[in-house]
């Protein structure tokens, strides 16, 4: 495969080849086969996104056509679930688009447009769920000789210090991820900032939502977050095309980049807070419901369990949510999410 080349590469080049090369991981594999996403954990996630879509629709004045775009769509399940649970009037006006490099699965509804790149313009909602963490980036480390770009052997994952960072890399590090001590490492996030800016620039009006494991400038991990995933387990981050290679996202830096690209309102919060604001409480149903409506009780109990998984702060609930709008305010249900709850 294309990613299996000898020689030392920057991590950004190695990730690009391993994930998106001619036979790269994301051209061959489906994410759900290797790690559990919110989309595949429960259709309740899509129900919450649909509630957000309803709010965006109202803020836009219920246009005749409302775009809903899923970036890194994988199996297409998020859009399929949104179409299934949207109110009939809204569902009839939706223009769903899946942005995905892998081939279209045969069970995706025919009305979902499947394409490898972003649409030129979007009026509605864009969702990037676990997309930015797979945008390739370089790694830097402070050595006794100063900050150096880390090089990697794509066949083994072995690393060695390389040249000093470029001016662009150095500027981003100084602002967003300083490296004060020898051995400190950083994942240089400006490619994610650029990718997110491209989303915002295509948003004529509406909401763009990025959902990912993230960290803030005040709490960057000293040794970075590069991780591999294969068959449901974490594995060494070897960029040979055999596994997913991912790194957490500096969503605070992406938020600033989004503002520069034209976002008019912004919210940075957590999935636990956001999903609770959208109605996924995880609360157990009252016991007397079991006597009055046994089937209803079982369904409510299942929903509570699914909500609990989606909002678990040590799991999926630990994701960060970056919501940015163009031409409309942050939708009202999310506004209380700016004040974290227990």
C-alpha positions, 0 to 999 in steps of 0.5 A, a space after each residue: 500500500 502507498 503508506 508502506 514506504 521506508 525513510 523518515 517522514 514528518 508525522 503530518 505526511 505519514 498520517 496523510 498517507 496512512 489514513 487517506 492514501 490510495 489504500 489508506 485506512 479511511 479508504 478501506 475501513 469503517 470507523 464503527 468496526 474499530 472504535 465506538 462513536 456516539 453515532 453508533 452507540 445510540 440513535 439518541 445522539 441523532 435525536 439530539 442533533 435533530 432537535 438542534 436542527 429544528 432550532 436552526 431551521 426556526 432561526 433561519 425562518 424555515 427555508 424551503 431547503 435546509 442543508 444538513 452536512 455530515 463531515 466524515 460520515 463513515 457509514 452514513 448512519 447519522 444522516 439516516 437516523 436524522 431523516 428517520 426522526 425529523 418531523 415530517 415537514 422538516 424531513 421533506 425540506 432537508 438536503 442531506 449530504 455525506 462527506 466521506 472518502 470511502 465508497 458509499 455503503 449500499 444501505 444509505 438512503 438514496 436521497 443522501 448525497 455522497 461526496 468526497 469534499 465539502 459543498 461550496 455553500 451550506 445553509 443549515 447545519 454542518 456536523 463534524 463528529 470525530 473528524 478533526 482528530 483525524 486531520 493530519 498534523 506534525 508533532 514537535 518536541 523540546 530537546 536539549 537543542 531546542 524545539 524540533 519537529 519529530 520524524 517517524 518511520 512509518 513502518 515501525 513508529 520509531 521516532 527521531 528529532 528532525 529540523 526546527 519547526 517552520 515559522 507557521 508551526 512555531 507561531 502556533 506553538 507559541 500561542 497555543 501549546 508552549 513547550 517549556 521543559 525538555 521532553 515536552 511534546 505538542 501536536 501542532 494544530 494549525 492544519 485543524 484550524 485551517 480545516 475548520 476555517 474552510 467549513 465556516 467559510 462555506 457556511 452561508 447561514 446556520 450552525 457548524 458543530 465539531 465534536 471531538 476529544 479535546 483539550 484547552 491551552 490551560 491543560 495541554 497534555 505534556 506528552 501529547 495524545 497520539 493514539 492508534 485504534 484497531 478492532 476496538 482496542 488502542 494500539 501504538 500509533 504506527 502510521 503504516 495504514 493498518 490502524 487509525 491514527 488520531 490525536 485530540 483537538 485544540 478546539 479553543 484554537 479552532 474556535 479562534 480560527 472559526 471567528 476569523 473565518 466569519 463565525 458570528 457566535 461561538 460556544 465551547 462546551 462539553 458533550 455531557 452538558 450539551 446533550 443534557 441541554 438537548 434533552 438527554 438526561 439519563 434519568 431512570 423512569 419512575 418505578 410506577 411506570 412499570 405497573 402502568 405501562 410496562 413496555 413504556 417503562 422498558 423503553 424509557 429504561 433503555 433510553 436512560 442507559 443510552 443517554 448515560 453512555 453518551 453523557 458519561 464524562 469518562 467516555 463519550 460525554 468527555 468530548 468537547 463541542 465547538 458550536 459556531 454560527 453564521 448569521 444566527 445566534 447559538 440555538 437557545 437549548 445550547 445556551 445553558 450549556 455554557 454553565 456546566 452542570 453536575 
